[in-house]
Amino acid sequence: MDIEELARVTIDCGFHLHRNLGPGLLESVYEAIMANQLSRRGLKVQRQAAIPI
């Protein structure tokens, strides 16, 4: 999958998530649902990955 397709899938998932749930939930709820939706679309998802600085 190229970067354009990855961006399209990610934005599409985020759009549908926002449209279906709306604002007001905890960030962790949106994160869990977004990760699930991206996984369902065949993407490998890693949540809350530590980034060395």
C-alpha positions, 0 to 999 in steps of 0.5 A, a space after each residue: 500500500 502506498 502513502 496515498 492509499 494509507 492516507 485515504 484509508 486513515 482519513 476515511 476511518 476518522 471521518 466515519 468515526 466522527 460522523 457516527 459517534 460525534 464529539 464528547 467521548 474520551 480520547 481512549 474511546 476514539 483511539 480504540 475504535 479507530 485502531 479497530 477500524 484500521 485493523 479491519 481494513 487490513 492495516 497493522 496498528 500499534 497503539 500508544 507506541 513509545 517514541 525515544 527522544 
